Amino acid sequence: MRRRSVGGGRAQPRLHSLRGGTATASLALPALQPEVVKSSLKAVSELLTCCGLGVLATKVGLLDAPTTRSLAKCVYNVFLPAMLTTSVASTVAAGAGWSLCPLPLAAWLQVVLGLVLAAALLGPRMLDTPAGRDVAALSSFGNSGVLPLIFADCLFRHHPALHARANALVAMFLLGWSPLFWTLGFSLLSARASPAPPGEPAGAPQDGFWVTLRRRVLTPPIIGCLAGIAVGALPPLRALFVPPATLLPFHRCLEIFGKAYSPAALLVLASSLAMPPPSAAADDDHAHGGAPPRPVRDLGVVMLVRFLLLPLSFGGLLTLSGRAGLLPHDPLRDFILTMQATMPSAQNAVLALQVAGEPTRATRMARMLLVIYLAAALPVALVLSVALQSSGLLAAA
């Protein structure tokens, strides 16, 4: 296979294949390439630096609680749907739509695996307490939007075709992940009371079951994914909205809004991390009928599941599926799925509580996420390095 140079001068990582890769795989894992490790560490360091700047902006008064909540609504209702619409539409229009189909099912499988692993460590009665439900949610739902997109940008930004398809793979993973989060995940996080639908304040009058379910499933991100599939798959819509066939500016305008998703969502997370700690009364779970939380044990369970047990178990299932012929050979898909299985817990846990009007609980959750994200740097960089090396997506010159 002929390789194209990514840059001039000294040897650079090269794009190996969009969907092919090497035909054979060695049973022994080869030594990690320095450029691959460097790319992984760079992605992790960019994330930590962005969060640090967001925390600093909050500490000096540039961001406050009302601003953070408003920004969270913008992310949820505008920036994220715009990004998902354009990425999915472009990928489906390019003829790669069928390769995206396993992603939503894989998202469900990862959530179920995380929940089973957390239950195995804490016991089946973990859902009886608010602290146990928090552990279940944080173990089951990884950061499936912001971080994978940031990593994809850091690793593939110099390869436009590979970058666009990586974004679409993340978008289709969200198509399965997001409905599950806004139903099962939101219920796990709301241990004390029935959650308000996203976008409505806590305590608002509740509608019937089917209306509430529809609002949680047909969320703006899901509508964005479905719109992207329709626009990319239907020839009249594709000719009308997807460049270069169209002269209309809608697609490019949505791309501009979509570029704001990652920085805005990072600011929501960073600002929540920097908010003042909740009051002792609000933090006293056992006063509301639950067992007192055990932060060290709970954090240990979440990090063990997210950074070791889930990547190993899902990676084993992915390998078995490939050898059994259940999945076609696709290194980029496998890399994205492995990356999703290793991501730290979902920052949407904070975003959802901010949107629902529960800033105190959002702050408590953000404090747990702070420890998880700081601990994630080394294992995530290691898994990304191994996954990139074994996938053959980047090869040394």
C-alpha atoms as one frame of an Amber mdcrd trajectory, in Angstrom:
protein
   0.000   0.000   0.000   1.413   3.396  -0.963   1.799   5.897   1.879   1.389
   9.638   1.670   3.634  11.943   3.614   1.909  14.005   6.267   4.569  16.674
   6.391   7.955  17.539   4.967  11.371  17.383   6.566  11.992  14.762   9.185
  10.012  11.555   9.477   6.414  12.111  10.505   3.532   9.757  11.391   1.784
   8.618   8.235  -1.846   7.882   7.471  -1.935   4.128   6.967  -5.539   3.491
   5.979  -9.000   4.854   6.517 -10.630   1.477   6.904  -8.028  -1.074   5.944
  -4.849  -1.262   7.930  -2.515  -4.208   7.865  -3.817  -7.524   6.658  -2.078
  -9.514   9.360  -1.580  -8.842  13.042   1.232 -10.085  15.216   0.278 -12.003
  18.301   2.881 -10.142  20.328   2.349  -6.453  20.907   5.172  -4.511  19.186
   7.227  -1.940  20.989   5.436   1.393  21.225   6.580   4.019  18.772   7.726
   7.312  20.347   5.581   9.371  17.962   2.462   7.418  18.937   3.133   7.878
  22.648   3.873  11.566  22.050   0.550  12.047  20.243  -1.368  10.388  23.076
   0.372  12.391  25.792  -0.189  15.597  23.822  -3.933  14.946  23.652  -4.119
  14.346  27.413  -2.020  17.434  28.216  -4.187  19.657  25.998  -7.286  18.533
  27.874  -5.759  19.175  31.309  -4.495  22.592  30.216  -7.925  23.610  28.917
  -9.557  22.543  32.180  -6.939  24.448  34.162  -7.602  27.647  32.222 -11.340
  27.210  32.745 -10.871  26.779  36.488  -8.702  29.908  36.568 -11.359  31.889
  34.684 -13.924  30.863  37.301 -11.655  31.662  40.240 -10.997  35.204  38.997
 -14.723  35.852  38.425 -14.966  35.611  34.646 -17.422  32.707  34.998 -20.109
  32.253  37.641 -22.913  29.771  38.321 -25.637  31.486  36.174 -23.209  31.854
  33.271 -22.177  28.214  33.541 -25.770  27.023  33.504 -26.589  29.193  30.476
 -23.496  27.925  28.694 -24.523  24.348  29.469 -27.879  24.957  27.789 -26.132
  26.403  24.715 -23.890  23.352  24.494 -26.783  20.946  24.868 -29.284  22.709
  22.598 -27.105  24.295  19.885 -23.394  23.433  19.686 -23.555  19.647  20.171
 -26.503  19.057  17.772 -24.813  21.219  15.127 -21.566  19.235  15.349 -23.364
  15.886  15.233 -25.508  16.893  12.259 -22.591  17.964  10.054 -20.260  15.075
  10.979 -22.861  12.359  10.430 -24.219  13.958   7.243 -20.754  14.245   5.687
 -19.810  10.653   6.546 -23.091   9.126   5.353 -22.983  11.218   2.165 -19.483
   9.876   1.453 -20.862   6.325   1.390 -19.533   5.133   4.763 -22.890   5.031
   6.519 -23.094   1.243   6.918 -19.750   1.152   8.712 -21.273   3.339  11.442
 -24.104   0.935  12.324 -22.273  -1.108  15.029 -21.444   2.016  17.052 -24.819
   2.562  18.815 -25.009  -1.109  19.811 -21.443  -0.971  21.116 -22.400   2.032
  23.260 -25.189   0.038  24.911 -22.852  -2.904  25.459 -20.238  -0.717  27.144
 -22.806   0.797  29.505 -24.142  -2.638  30.467 -20.613  -3.963  31.019 -19.757
  -1.005  33.245 -22.907  -1.492  35.309 -22.265  -5.234  35.709 -18.641  -4.671
  36.726 -19.601  -2.011  39.292 -22.276  -4.314  40.727 -19.736  -7.131  40.968
 -17.414  -4.913  42.994 -20.004  -3.209  45.233 -22.696  -5.874  45.406 -26.189
  -6.016  43.881 -27.615  -3.656  46.539 -25.496  -0.720  45.397 -28.545   0.911
  43.780 -30.268   1.123  47.168 -28.213   4.179  48.184 -27.565   7.515  46.448
 -23.793   6.990  46.742 -24.090   3.572  45.116 -26.146   5.005  42.270 -23.535
   7.695  41.702 -20.852   5.016  41.475 -23.011   3.040  39.034 -23.549   6.066
  36.798 -19.904   7.125  36.841 -18.736   3.551  36.156 -21.204   2.895  33.338
 -21.165   6.162  31.396 -17.869   7.455  30.069 -17.149  10.832  28.529 -18.317
   9.891  25.044 -18.444  13.313  23.420 -15.952  15.984  24.435 -12.877  13.877
  25.163 -13.049  11.535  22.141 -13.521  14.551  19.876 -10.574  16.341  21.457
  -8.405  13.245  21.139  -9.504  12.767  17.525  -8.613  16.384  16.799  -5.191
  16.067  18.420  -4.358  12.784  16.705  -5.914  13.216  13.251  -6.244  16.961
  12.660  -3.682  16.827   9.834  -5.674  14.115   8.002  -9.057  15.684   7.099
 -10.717  12.510   5.791  -9.637  10.453   8.790 -10.602  13.254  11.165 -14.097
  13.611   9.673 -14.765   9.890   9.874 -13.503   9.737  13.461 -15.949  12.514
  14.378 -18.774  10.624  12.684 -17.898   7.430  14.570 -18.067   9.380  17.828
 -21.396  10.884  16.739 -22.904   7.470  16.019 -21.640   6.153  19.344 -23.503
   9.068  20.935 -26.622   8.016  19.020 -26.742   4.912  21.195 -25.175   6.415
  24.307 -27.221   9.594  24.672 -30.752   8.076  24.944 -29.437   5.619  27.511
 -27.788   8.385  29.516 -30.841  10.652  29.549 -33.045   7.753  30.708 -31.086
   5.175  32.722 -28.194   7.493  33.580 -30.400  10.377  34.599 -32.457   8.056
  36.795 -29.306   6.748  38.489 -28.098  10.279  39.175 -31.495  11.367  40.528
 -31.600   9.065  43.535 -33.733  11.315  45.766 -36.418  12.524  43.410 -37.729
  12.022  39.931 -35.580  14.046  37.532 -36.965  16.880  35.486 -36.585  16.459
  31.746 -33.449  18.154  30.347 -34.052  21.842  29.925 -36.755  22.100  32.596
 -36.073  23.316  36.141 -36.290  20.911  39.044 -39.679  20.998  40.684 -41.569
  21.796  37.478 -44.899  19.977  36.954 -44.245  16.509  35.551 -45.991  15.189
  32.425 -47.060  11.625  31.754 -44.593   8.759  31.398 -44.561   8.666  27.591
 -44.221  12.425  27.247 -41.327  12.461  29.689 -39.695   9.478  27.957 -40.036
  11.143  24.560 -38.405  14.304  25.852 -35.470  12.356  27.243 -34.986  10.183
  24.163 -35.639  12.785  21.450 -33.071  15.162  22.893 -31.315  17.811  20.777
 -28.164  15.645  20.342 -30.230  12.682  19.139 -32.229  14.914  16.793 -28.920
  16.175  15.417 -27.719  12.606  14.715 -30.996  11.634  13.062 -30.988  14.804
  10.964 -27.448  14.055   9.822 -28.429  10.518   8.785 -31.450  11.795   6.846
 -29.524  14.568   5.092 -26.622  12.301   4.161 -28.737   9.336   3.035 -31.539
  10.998   1.048 -30.330  12.257  -2.365 -32.609  15.359  -2.512 -31.531  16.523
   0.946 -27.900  15.636   0.243 -27.900  17.690  -2.938 -29.588  20.570  -1.134
 -27.491  20.770   2.043 -24.176  18.862   1.787 -21.222  20.536   0.048 -19.777
  20.577  -2.528 -23.066  19.753  -4.279 -24.859  22.734  -2.773 -24.221  26.444
  -2.778 -26.400  27.011   0.284 -24.478  28.007   3.412 -26.434  25.925   5.962
 -23.875  23.122   6.319 -20.966  25.512   6.764 -22.921  27.597   9.265 -23.675
  24.514  11.339 -19.991  23.566  11.173 -19.120  26.965  12.664 -21.523  26.399
  15.568 -20.271  22.835  15.977 -16.701  24.021  16.464 -17.836  25.755  19.653
 -18.929  22.478  21.240 -15.628  21.240  22.644 -14.382  24.510  24.198 -17.806
  25.418  25.589 -18.362  21.975  27.132 -14.881  22.066  28.648 -15.695  25.435
  30.214 -18.857  23.944  31.764 -16.821  21.139  33.301 -13.987  23.385  34.467
 -16.349  25.971  35.941 -18.241  23.290  37.842 -14.955  22.012  39.253 -14.129
  25.489  40.529 -17.510  26.244  42.145 -17.642  26.595  45.964 -18.136  23.284
  47.806 -21.712  22.323  48.704 -23.048  22.839  52.189 -22.725  20.074  54.748
 -26.491  19.672  54.903 -26.777  19.195  51.169 -23.888  16.739  51.185 -25.264
  14.542  53.959 -26.679  11.605  52.031 -27.434   9.389  55.007 -29.728  12.087
  56.414 -32.042  11.295  53.477 -32.281   7.584  54.108 -29.112   6.407  52.363
 -25.829   5.101  53.646 -23.021   7.633  54.147 -20.759   7.883  51.092 -17.268
   6.374  51.125 -15.325   8.622  48.745 -12.091   6.611  48.645 -13.837   3.296
  48.047 -16.267   4.788  45.527 -13.548   6.532  43.550 -11.455   3.364  43.583
 -14.326   1.338  42.133 -15.038   3.890  39.406 -11.393   4.152  38.347 -10.871
   0.380  38.446 -13.863  -0.127  36.156 -13.236   2.757  33.767  -9.462   2.394
  33.352  -8.844  -1.347  33.664 -11.763  -3.774  33.803 -13.985  -2.203  31.120
 -11.194  -1.701  28.519  -9.974  -5.275  29.041 -13.408  -6.901  28.932 -14.681
  -4.862  25.978 -11.399  -5.269  24.118 -11.697  -9.029  24.537 -15.237  -9.017
  23.161 -14.136  -6.832  20.247 -11.302  -9.242  19.394 -13.580 -12.272  19.584
 -16.179 -10.570  17.364 -13.552  -9.817  14.743 -12.154 -13.350  14.741 -15.651
 -14.810  14.525 -16.425 -12.644  11.494 -19.216 -10.735  13.222 -17.553  -7.386
  12.496 -15.708  -6.382   9.308 -12.086  -5.280   9.620 -12.040  -1.566  10.499
  -9.051  -0.287  12.526 -10.417   3.220  13.029 -13.746   1.905  14.350 -11.957
  -0.445  16.743  -9.669   2.339  17.916 -12.588   4.687  18.594 -14.471   1.968
  20.494 -11.412   1.129  22.582 -10.934   4.813  23.319 -14.592   5.135  24.346
 -14.213   2.197  26.742 -11.271   3.920  28.463 -12.670   7.423  28.820 -13.128
   8.839  32.334 -16.651   9.247  33.646 -19.131  11.387  31.731 -18.911  15.104
  32.337 -22.529  15.130  31.154 -23.320  14.089  34.721 -22.414  17.674  35.633
 -24.054  19.131  32.532 -27.320  17.281  33.197 -27.513  18.445  36.797 -26.756
  22.025  35.758 -29.489  21.936  33.119 -31.922  20.382  35.618 -31.315  23.211
  38.103 -29.326  21.286  40.735 -26.041  23.207  41.017 -25.195  21.799  44.470
 -25.312  18.207  43.282 -23.437  19.227  40.143 -20.633  20.640  42.277 -20.418
  17.467  44.364 -20.292  15.363  41.212 -17.665  17.659  39.714 -15.420  17.176
  42.751 -15.481  13.422  42.182 -14.839  13.963  38.475 -11.834  16.159  39.277
 -10.065  13.251  40.978 -11.103  10.826  38.236  -9.882  13.107  35.451  -6.558
  13.798  37.145  -6.037  10.057  37.594  -7.046   9.394  33.969  -4.014  10.998
  32.323  -1.638   8.038  32.596  -4.010   5.102  31.865  -5.730   6.902  28.981
  -2.391   7.830  27.393  -1.196   4.230  27.786  -4.341   2.684  26.268  -4.388
   5.176  23.385  -0.738   4.460  22.652  -1.265   0.681  22.621  -4.472   0.978
  20.558  -2.857   3.273  17.983   0.180   1.053  17.724  -1.818  -2.140  17.213
  -4.338  -0.532  14.815  -1.763   0.518  12.238  -3.514   3.870  11.685  -0.268
   5.745  12.239   2.949   4.142  11.020   6.480   5.468  11.260   8.109   6.491
   8.023
